[in-house]
Structure formats: C-alpha cells, structure tokens
Amino acid sequence: MAVVMSMSWAEVTAEQYDAVRETVGWEESAPAGGEVHVAWFDARGLHVIDVWESEEAFHAFFTERLAPAVEKAGIQGVPETDFSPLHRRFVAPGVTGAA
C-alpha cells in the first residue's frame, strides 16, 4: 500500500539538503519505490513530503543511500517522521521532473 511520508528535520539548511541530494543522486537514479518528493524550508529547518510504494521502500532507501549522505553532509539530530496510508494522488497534466 502506498504511503505518504512527512518529515521535519530541525536546523537542516538548504545547503546541506543540496549536498545530500547531489551525493545520493535520487533525481538521476530514482530510488526503488519512491514516487513523489517535495521539500521546503522555514525558520525551523527542512520539511519533506514523499509518496512511497511502501514504508519498507522508504526505510530501505534511507538505510542504503540516504543515511550515508546525511552523515557525510554533517547533518545532526534525528528527523520527526510520520507515515500515513495514501488515500489519493493527483498530478496535474504536464507536471514532470524536478524543479
């Protein structure tokens, strides 16, 4: 069952996020089971909403690819992460790729 993963990671900067993104290369080599990724920042830090084919798919990606890049970028702490069953997904016609 597809899930929505929401994450908040205090004090993570845009520069750290971009360093992790470049190291992991998820836009060039999409993670197995990853369907949608949206990220933004506010005064508290990083926020992410993802859609994954399963919670297990996210955990495999985190363990195998993301955690080593997070460590390399020097990101501290642990994110607040929550999973919920996906009820519905809509992607507007013509919306593709990374922005």
Disulfide bonds with the S-S distance in Angstrom:
none
